[in-house]
Every structure is written in structure tokens, then in C-alpha cells.
Amino acid sequence: MTGKLTVIGLGPGSPLQVTPEALAAVDAASDFFGYGPYVERLELRPDQRAHASDNREEISRAAQALTLAASGADVCVVSGGDPGVFAMAAAVCEAMEAGPPEWANVDFAVVPGVTAMLAVAAKAGAPLGHDFCTISLSDNLKPWSVIEKRLIAAADAGFVMAFYNPVSKARPHQLTQAFDILRAHLPGNVPVIFGRAAGRPDEKIRIESLDSARSDMADMSTCIIIGSVETRLIHRDGGQPLVYSPRSWSAGKA
Amino acid sequence: MTGKLTVIGLGPGSPLQVTPEALAAVDAASDFFGYGPYVERLELRPDQRAHASDNREEISRAAQALTLAASGADVCVVSGGDPGVFAMAAAVCEAMEAGPPEWANVDFAVVPGVTAMLAVAAKAGAPLGHDFCTISLSDNLKPWSVIEKRLIAAADAGFVMAFYNPVSKARPHQLTQAFDILRAHLPGNVPVIFGRAAGRPDEKIRIESLDSARSDMADMSTCIIIGSVETRLIHRDGGQPLVYSPRSWSAGKA
């Protein structure tokens, strides 16, 4: 007997950014696996079971969810943001590929969501309005040399960048190194946006320049957007400037 | 008297992927500007006015919306997907910067949405599960040489890529050129996903390899995802394979 496994994204945190499709998947499922703070966002019925786990247990969480789904349950794996961007959809696929054959035949679906960089970009203006890269700064799962190479490639090719997992208690220095690398490849005045809890009551959006950006402006929940030489500021009366990347290329006249 | 301008994203097309925040912005506004097919998705009241326009009129549409908002109206500019990714948020910022000073002081907000690459990725598995680039293949607004440089940089640095605006009637050849460039920089077996109308009744998700990918598999509404050497396939009984990019780096062993 084979059940179902749906990986859903709850968006950056505001209930107003959760899609009806994600809510329908929650309504249909019996068991919920995910990082504690995401599972806690759900309003479950008494007949639904939450299996919350720690942030660093993605693969064992995925294996538990697949085991239960393969036994016939309707299982939901919960991510914040979008489940396909540095989140649980890839972890479930990894577990599925490494696991017993019956796991690969579970009815499997992914429900997309609003990922953090889109919510942060929306609050700042339109910094992702042209070509951009999305990079995890965590070197838990890839060598730092690969991250370094990607930062330089992205800067030299003129991509705007969005950073996920910029710092953690175990990795306090990577973001400082990343800023140092970028300062060698980009002008110091490109805008840098630090966005945290976009759309939630504790939202913080901070606009700096590459020269003034420091790693202590971020924590593990911050999404950082680094402008390109094309990215521009619009100053406005009594408020934060808007940051946007024009749709057209101007050979870096900004 | 200054009104309000909100740029909203309706997601890829399914009503189940429209956020409550976008619906609330629609409910509050009096006037709606956007590309015809997006404006037609709205269920407007008799007291609300639709101002639909052609796909290529982004800046004049933005200027009209800003003029009306500056005169006191509550105006909504409508995009498909996310308004910040190759869509109207940047066009409104461009018009605002070039326009009269009062435009910059309109109450301005952007409401994020599910952008096409996230919806297509969800249907395929988790191809955007690790570092990726998002690139518009249109050379209407930037020289083809810049696009070429970015494709090569992204391929050589190991990024997965998502292409927007891959082809149009006026630009039938760019996608063929892009595939040719990538074939010189990536193995022929990296997966290529062609996704169209994800989540809608006419959805089409097609999985090819870089060697077998052809430009006539796409039209202007297709989002294309190009895997990296890390991207993997999981074959499943009686269905399309899952495509995913592992969270960890394996030095291209795939």
C-alpha cells in the first residue's frame, strides 16, 4: 500500500503569503514533518500529527516521511519559503534515491511557495528585476572554494546575487569573506539589502552599500541581495530608498 | 493628493497559487494596469476599471499607472508570476526614476508571487535545490554578447540555470544559440526541463537532455531549467523521472 508525500512551502512567514494550494495540502494530510518553527505555523486538527525536528536533520526527517508515506499515510513535509530553494524538496529526493525502491514509487508532489529572496526584493523595490544568481553561503555541504568561484563568476558576469544561509553560529566568518571577495570584483557603491522576516511583524529591511556592509548585520534567517553595477537607488521623501535593477543593460553607467 | 500604486504577482496561472495578499490588493484598488491576459484573470467588481495593454508596452503602462496614482487613485499593476522577476516592478521603478518628482512619492508597494521557475521546478522535482542563476534570453534590452558571457560564466561555475523569455516570434534563434553555447561547456547528458503553464489545465512539463533539447520545444511562455553536472534523475515506475539538484557538492560525479 502506497500513500502520498507532498512537500509544501509556507512562504516567508506571513499567513497572507501562503497559497491556497499549500493550505489544501495541509488539510488533506495526516502527518507533518519539518523544522519545528515551520510545523508550528500550521493550525492542525486533533486528528493530524506533527513530527517536528531540528534544523540540521533534513535527511533523517525525509527518510521518516518517506517511510510513513510508503506505508500508506498522506504525509506532508513542510518548508518555509519555497520547498525547492535550499529546502526540503531536494532532501526528500536525495533520501528517495538512496532508499528502498518502494520510496521512489510513493505518490510525490511539490507545492511551490514565495521564497525569501522574492519577499525581500518586493520590500526593497525590484533588485531582482534582471539576471540574478541565488547562492547558499553554507559550506557544510560544499567546499568554500566552490562558493568563492561562484561569487567571482557571478560578480564578473554582472549578475545580481541573492544569498541564503549567510551565517550561522558554526559559520560566523563566511559572510565577511564573501563581502571581501566581492569588494575586489565590484564597485563599493553597489547596493546591499539585508532582509529578515519580510512580511512579518518583526520585518527588518536594511539597505547598505558593499563598502558599508558587515556580517553582523545578518543572522541565519537573513536573505541578502547584492546589486550589480546596473542596480540603482531611487531616493524618496521621508523613507527608505527604492532599490531596483533595470530591465535593460547600460554597460554599467550607474 | 497622492494615491497608491501596488505591483502584484498572480503566480503562474492557477488560482490556487495566488496569495491572499495579492487578492487583498486587488480588492482594495480601483484601477488595474497590465498585459491583457493577466488583467483578464482578475474578477473585478463593476466599480473597478481594467486598463489592459500589449506585452511590449511596459514603460508606457507604468507611466499611466503612476500618473493615475499620483492623482489620488488606488492603482494596481498586475504581473504574472512574481512582479520582481523580469516583470512590472522594475518597469514601474524605471518610469518613476525618469518621471516627475511627485511619482517618486506615491505610496508604493510590491506584492510577491510564485514565479514561473519555482512552479516548473516543483513539477519536475527539485532542480533548483542548489545554487542557480535566472537569466532572460531576450536581447531586446541587452546585447546578445552579455547573455553569452553570462551563460558561459554560469555553466563554468556549476550553476543550474532558469531561462525566462527563451524565444519569441521576433527572436526565434537565441535559444538555439544558447543551447549550442552550453553544449560547449557542459556534458550532453545534463537534464533540461521545458515547463509551460505549470499548475494550469494545459500544463506541459517535458524532460530532455542538453543533447536532445531543441528550441522548437519552447515558446515565449516556456520556462526552461538547465541542470548542472550535479543534477540527477530518479526514474519511477510508469511516470516521468524526478529531476533534482542535491544540496551537497560531489565534484561532478553525477
Contacts between the chains, C-beta under 8 A, distances in Angstrom:
chain1	res1	chain2	res2	distance
A	11	B	19	7.4
A	14	B	21	7.0
A	15	B	20	7.3
A	16	B	19	6.4
A	16	B	20	4.7
A	16	B	21	3.9
A	16	B	24	6.9
A	17	B	19	5.1
A	17	B	20	7.7
A	17	B	21	5.7
A	17	B	112	7.0
A	18	B	19	7.2
A	18	B	20	7.4
A	19	B	11	7.3
A	19	B	16	6.4
A	19	B	17	5.1
A	19	B	18	7.2
A	19	B	19	6.0
A	19	B	114	6.8
A	20	B	15	7.3
A	20	B	16	4.7
A	20	B	17	7.7
A	20	B	18	7.4
A	21	B	14	7.1
A	21	B	16	3.9
A	21	B	17	5.7
A	21	B	199	7.6
A	24	B	16	6.9
A	58	B	247	7.4
A	82	B	114	7.6
A	82	B	118	5.0
A	82	B	122	7.9
A	83	B	122	7.5
A	83	B	126	7.7
A	84	B	118	6.1
A	84	B	121	4.5
A	84	B	122	5.7
A	84	B	126	5.0
A	84	B	127	7.7
A	84	B	128	5.1
A	84	B	129	6.3
A	85	B	118	7.2
A	85	B	128	5.8
A	85	B	129	7.6
A	86	B	129	7.3
A	86	B	130	7.4
A	86	B	247	7.3
A	87	B	129	7.9
A	89	B	121	7.9
A	89	B	122	7.3
A	89	B	125	7.1
A	89	B	126	3.7
A	89	B	129	6.3
A	89	B	244	7.3
A	90	B	126	4.0
A	90	B	129	2.8
A	90	B	130	7.0
A	90	B	244	5.3
A	90	B	245	6.3
A	90	B	246	6.2
A	90	B	247	5.2
A	91	B	247	6.4
A	92	B	126	7.7
A	93	B	125	5.6
A	93	B	126	5.2
A	93	B	129	7.3
A	93	B	232	7.8
A	93	B	234	6.3
A	93	B	242	5.8
A	93	B	244	3.7
A	93	B	246	7.8
A	94	B	244	7.3
A	94	B	246	5.5
A	94	B	247	7.0
A	96	B	234	6.1
A	96	B	242	7.5
A	97	B	232	6.7
A	97	B	234	5.1
A	97	B	244	8.0
A	104	B	234	5.8
A	104	B	235	7.5
A	104	B	236	5.3
A	104	B	237	7.7
A	105	B	236	6.1
A	105	B	237	5.2
A	108	B	242	7.0
A	109	B	122	7.9
A	110	B	121	7.6
A	110	B	122	3.9
A	110	B	123	7.4
A	110	B	125	7.1
A	110	B	126	6.8
A	111	B	122	6.5
A	112	B	17	7.0
A	112	B	114	5.0
A	112	B	118	4.2
A	112	B	119	5.1
A	112	B	121	7.3
A	112	B	122	4.2
A	113	B	114	6.8
A	113	B	118	7.5
A	114	B	19	6.8
A	114	B	82	7.6
A	114	B	112	5.0
A	114	B	113	6.8
A	114	B	114	6.3
A	115	B	118	6.6
A	118	B	82	5.0
A	118	B	84	6.1
A	118	B	85	7.2
A	118	B	112	4.2
A	118	B	113	7.5
A	118	B	115	6.6
A	119	B	112	5.1
A	121	B	84	4.6
A	121	B	89	8.0
A	121	B	110	7.6
A	121	B	112	7.3
A	122	B	82	7.9
A	122	B	83	7.5
A	122	B	84	5.7
A	122	B	89	7.3
A	122	B	109	7.9
A	122	B	110	3.9
A	122	B	111	6.5
A	122	B	112	4.2
A	123	B	110	7.5
A	125	B	89	7.0
A	125	B	93	5.6
A	125	B	110	7.1
A	126	B	83	7.7
A	126	B	84	5.0
A	126	B	89	3.7
A	126	B	90	4.0
A	126	B	92	7.7
A	126	B	93	5.2
A	126	B	110	6.8
A	127	B	84	7.7
A	128	B	84	5.1
A	128	B	85	5.8
A	128	B	134	7.7
A	129	B	84	6.3
A	129	B	85	7.7
A	129	B	86	7.3
A	129	B	87	7.9
A	129	B	89	6.3
A	129	B	90	2.8
A	129	B	93	7.3
A	130	B	86	7.4
A	130	B	90	7.0
A	130	B	136	7.1
A	130	B	142	7.9
A	131	B	133	7.0
A	131	B	134	6.6
A	131	B	135	4.9
A	131	B	136	6.3
A	131	B	150	5.9
A	132	B	133	7.1
A	132	B	134	5.4
A	133	B	131	7.0
A	133	B	132	7.1
A	133	B	133	4.6
A	133	B	134	7.6
A	133	B	154	7.5
A	133	B	159	6.3
A	134	B	128	7.7
A	134	B	131	6.6
A	134	B	132	5.4
A	134	B	133	7.6
A	134	B	134	7.3
A	135	B	131	4.9
A	136	B	130	7.1
A	136	B	131	6.4
A	141	B	247	5.2
A	141	B	248	3.7
A	141	B	249	6.5
A	142	B	130	7.9
A	142	B	248	6.4
A	142	B	249	3.4
A	143	B	249	6.7
A	146	B	158	6.9
A	146	B	249	5.6
A	149	B	157	5.6
A	149	B	158	7.8
A	150	B	131	5.9
A	150	B	157	4.7
A	150	B	158	7.0
A	150	B	159	6.7
A	153	B	153	4.6
A	153	B	154	7.3
A	153	B	156	6.7
A	153	B	157	3.7
A	153	B	159	7.8
A	154	B	133	7.5
A	154	B	153	7.3
A	154	B	157	7.3
A	156	B	153	6.7
A	157	B	149	5.6
A	157	B	150	4.7
A	157	B	153	3.7
A	157	B	154	7.3
A	158	B	146	6.9
A	158	B	149	7.8
A	158	B	150	7.0
A	159	B	133	6.3
A	159	B	150	6.7
A	159	B	153	7.9
A	199	B	21	7.6
A	232	B	93	7.8
A	232	B	97	6.7
A	234	B	93	6.3
A	234	B	96	6.1
A	234	B	97	5.1
A	234	B	104	5.9
A	235	B	104	7.6
A	236	B	104	5.3
A	236	B	105	6.1
A	237	B	104	7.7
A	237	B	105	5.2
A	242	B	93	5.8
A	242	B	96	7.5
A	242	B	108	7.0
A	244	B	89	7.3
A	244	B	90	5.3
A	244	B	93	3.7
A	244	B	94	7.3
A	244	B	97	8.0
A	245	B	90	6.3
A	246	B	90	6.2
A	246	B	93	7.8
A	246	B	94	5.5
A	247	B	58	7.4
A	247	B	86	7.3
A	247	B	90	5.2
A	247	B	91	6.4
A	247	B	94	7.0
A	247	B	141	5.2
A	248	B	141	3.7
A	248	B	142	6.3
A	249	B	141	6.5
A	249	B	142	3.4
A	249	B	143	6.7
A	249	B	146	5.6
